Amino acid sequence: MGDLVEVRRDGAVARVVMQRGGNNAIAADLMGQLRGAFDELGADDECRVIVLQSAYERYFSVGADLGSVGGVDRHAPDAEDQIVDMIRKMGAEFTSIQLCPKPVIARINGHALGGGCELTLCCDYRVMVEDGRSRIGQTEAALGIIPGAGGTQRLVRLIGRAAALPLLYEARRLSGEEARQIGLVDRAVPPEELDRSVDELAGRLAGAATFAIAMIKDAVNRGQDLPLSEALEIEAHNFARAALSEDAVMGIMSFFQKQEPQFKGR
């Protein structure tokens, strides 16, 4: 994928490993390589599940590389347009992770702050270490800026307005357990259990009907902001696609035969 992102394959599970500068600061180069990896794996029938993780022991991602924003001349007539263009491009790369048709698990082994937190919000599952040190949160307001890669939108959709606004306004940094209690992460586990927890979840999803999961994910992503009647139309079409899949034949046949289905993800 490039020098900043490594893809490791373990059967049906693909691990996308970030390795930028010791702490995975978010910048165009890293996000471009991540988008390339997710686009490729999303189209790969042999890949059933993706784990997004860090190569570094103490950091998932510390957030944006602020040098890119700081390099804009704030007095230039087009300063706002420059930043808007930059953020739109970055937002599209984050969204490509959210729209990946495969289930995506964020393995949060250390700090996930600012843009790093936004990166986890694009994933379907978040499993975070509870080690007394690692923190997660949208910390941009402490710098006089705001989230620019979906944090003000995805966080509210995930945990609700009442829980999200204090985190956004006060730039709170939560432990894994604190984040779990409000639904920001799905699991908070001790360091020695992190890999086992992620591997168990990835293995279970890899054996599931991942084509049906892709149809569910697509219906949720496209329908969540639409009027109910339009969202139900998306669901109807995705139901039809799932019902005509090989996995549906296997699942229904196995149900009547009282056997465990062997899904193929197609």
C-alpha positions in Angstrom: 0.0 0.0 0.0 2.9 2.3 0.7 5.4 3.1 3.4 2.8 4.5 5.8 0.3 1.6 5.6 1.0 -2.1 5.6 -1.7 -4.7 4.9 -1.3 -8.1 6.6 -3.4 -11.0 5.6 -4.5 -13.8 7.8 -7.0 -15.9 5.9 -10.2 -13.9 5.6 -9.0 -11.2 8.0 -7.0 -8.3 6.7 -5.1 -6.0 9.1 -4.5 -2.5 7.9 -1.5 -1.2 10.0 -0.7 2.5 10.2 2.9 3.4 10.6 3.5 7.1 10.2 6.1 9.0 12.2 5.8 7.1 15.5 2.3 8.3 16.4 0.2 8.2 13.2 -0.5 11.9 13.0 -3.3 12.3 10.4 -2.2 13.9 7.1 -2.9 13.6 3.4 -0.2 11.0 2.8 -1.5 8.6 5.5 -5.1 9.1 4.5 -4.4 8.6 0.9 -2.7 5.3 1.6 -5.5 4.2 3.9 -8.1 5.0 1.3 -6.2 2.9 -1.2 -6.0 0.0 1.2 -9.7 0.1 2.1 -10.8 0.5 -1.6 -8.7 -2.6 -2.6 -9.8 -4.7 0.4 -13.5 -3.7 -0.1 -13.4 -5.1 -3.6 -11.5 -8.3 -2.6 -13.8 -11.3 -2.3 -11.2 -13.2 -0.2 -11.3 -10.5 2.5 -14.2 -10.8 4.9 -13.2 -8.5 7.8 -10.7 -5.6 8.2 -8.9 -4.6 11.4 -7.5 -1.1 11.5 -4.6 -0.9 13.9 -1.4 0.9 14.7 2.2 -0.3 14.5 3.1 1.7 17.6 2.6 0.5 21.1 1.3 3.6 22.8 -0.5 5.4 20.0 -3.4 4.6 17.7 -3.3 8.1 16.3 -2.7 11.4 18.0 -4.8 13.4 15.5 -4.1 15.9 12.8 -0.6 16.9 11.6 -1.3 20.6 12.4 1.5 21.8 10.1 -0.8 21.6 7.1 -3.4 23.9 8.5 -0.8 26.2 10.1 0.8 26.6 6.7 -2.1 28.5 5.3 -1.8 32.3 5.3 -4.8 33.3 7.3 -4.7 36.8 5.7 -4.9 35.5 2.2 -8.1 36.3 0.3 -8.8 32.6 -0.4 -7.6 31.3 3.0 -11.0 29.9 3.9 -11.4 28.3 0.5 -8.0 26.6 0.8 -8.9 25.1 4.1 -12.4 24.0 3.0 -10.9 22.3 0.0 -8.3 20.5 2.2 -11.0 19.4 4.7 -13.3 18.2 1.9 -10.6 16.0 0.5 -9.7 14.7 3.9 -13.4 14.0 4.7 -13.8 12.0 1.5 -10.9 9.8 2.5 -12.4 9.2 6.0 -15.8 8.5 4.5 -14.2 5.8 2.2 -13.5 3.8 5.3 -17.0 4.2 6.6 -18.4 3.1 3.2 -16.2 0.0 2.9 -18.5 -2.9 2.5 -16.6 -5.2 4.9 -17.0 -5.1 8.7 -14.2 -2.9 10.1 -12.8 -3.2 13.6 -10.7 -0.4 15.2 -8.0 -2.0 17.5 -7.4 1.0 19.8 -4.2 0.2 21.6 -3.2 3.7 22.7 -4.2 7.3 22.4 -6.9 8.1 19.7 -7.3 11.8 19.9 -8.8 14.4 17.5 -8.5 13.0 14.0 -7.5 9.7 15.5 -10.9 9.5 17.3 -12.6 10.5 14.1 -10.8 7.6 12.4 -12.3 5.2 14.9 -15.8 6.7 14.3 -15.6 5.5 10.7 -15.2 1.9 11.9 -18.0 -0.5 12.7 -16.5 -1.7 16.0 -14.1 -0.1 18.4 -12.2 -2.3 20.8 -10.0 -0.2 23.2 -7.4 -1.0 25.7 -8.0 0.0 29.3 -4.5 0.5 30.7 -4.9 3.5 32.9 -3.1 5.7 30.3 -4.7 5.6 26.9 -7.3 8.2 26.1 -9.8 8.8 23.3 -11.6 12.0 22.4 -12.3 14.9 20.1 -9.7 17.3 21.5 -9.7 20.0 18.8 -11.5 22.7 20.9 -8.5 22.8 23.2 -6.5 24.1 20.3 -9.1 26.7 19.2 -10.3 24.6 16.2 -13.0 22.0 15.7 -13.2 18.5 14.3 -12.9 18.6 10.5 -13.2 14.9 9.4 -16.6 14.2 10.6 -16.3 14.4 14.4 -19.1 16.8 15.0 -21.4 14.6 12.9 -20.4 11.0 13.5 -19.9 11.4 17.3 -23.4 12.9 17.7 -24.9 10.1 15.6 -23.1 7.4 17.6 -23.7 8.5 21.2 -26.3 11.2 20.9 -26.3 15.0 21.3 -26.4 15.1 25.1 -23.4 12.9 25.5 -21.4 14.3 22.5 -21.6 18.0 23.1 -19.7 18.1 26.5 -17.0 15.9 24.9 -16.7 18.3 21.9 -16.9 21.6 23.9 -14.6 20.6 26.7 -12.1 18.5 24.6 -12.5 15.6 27.1 -10.1 12.7 27.0 -11.8 9.5 28.1 -10.3 6.2 29.3 -11.4 3.0 27.5 -13.9 2.2 30.3 -15.3 5.7 30.3 -15.7 5.6 26.6 -17.4 2.2 26.8 -19.9 3.5 29.4 -21.2 6.1 26.9 -21.1 3.9 23.8 -18.1 5.5 22.2 -16.3 2.2 22.2 -17.8 -1.3 22.2 -15.3 -3.0 24.5 -12.6 -1.8 26.9 -10.2 -4.6 27.8 -6.9 -5.0 29.7 -3.8 -4.9 27.6 -3.3 -8.7 27.9 -6.8 -9.3 26.5 -6.7 -6.8 23.6 -5.5 -9.1 20.9 -7.7 -12.0 22.0 -10.8 -9.8 22.1 -10.1 -8.3 18.6 -9.2 -11.7 17.1 -12.3 -13.4 18.6 -14.6 -10.7 17.1 -12.8 -10.7 13.7 -13.0 -14.5 13.5 -16.7 -14.5 14.4 -17.4 -11.9 11.7 -15.3 -13.7 9.1 -17.5 -16.7 9.5 -20.7 -14.6 9.2 -22.8 -13.8 6.1 -20.6 -10.9 5.2 -22.6 -10.1 2.0 -25.7 -9.6 4.1 -23.6 -7.5 6.5 -22.5 -5.4 3.5 -26.1 -4.9 2.5 -27.0 -3.9 6.1 -24.1 -1.4 6.3 -25.0 0.1 2.9 -28.7 0.5 4.0 -27.7 2.2 7.2 -25.1 4.5 5.6 -27.4 5.6 2.8 -30.6 5.7 4.7 -29.9 7.3 8.0 -30.4 10.9 6.9 -33.3 10.2 4.5 -37.0 10.3 5.0 -38.2 7.0 6.2 -40.0 6.1 3.0 -36.8 6.6 0.9 -34.7 4.7 3.4 -37.2 1.8 3.3 -36.8 1.7 -0.4 -33.1 1.3 0.0 -33.7 -1.5 2.5 -36.1 -3.3 0.1 -33.6 -3.3 -2.7 -30.8 -4.5 -0.4 -33.1 -7.2 1.0 -33.6 -8.4 -2.5 -29.9 -8.5 -3.3 -29.2 -10.4 0.0 -32.1 -12.8 -0.7 -30.6 -13.7 -4.1 -27.1 -14.3 -2.7 -25.3 -17.7 -2.3 -25.2 -17.0 1.4 -29.0 -16.8 1.6 -29.3 -20.2 -0.1 -26.8 -21.6 2.3 -28.3 -20.0 5.4 -31.9 -21.1 4.7 -30.9 -24.6 3.7 -28.8 -25.0 6.8 -31.7 -23.7 8.9 -34.0 -26.4 7.7 -31.3 -29.1 8.0 -30.4 -27.9 11.5 -26.7 -27.4 10.5 -24.3 -24.5 11.0 -24.1 -22.6 7.7 -20.8 -22.2 5.9 -21.1 -18.7 4.4 -18.9 -17.6 1.6 -19.6 -13.8 1.6 -21.3 -13.8 -1.7 
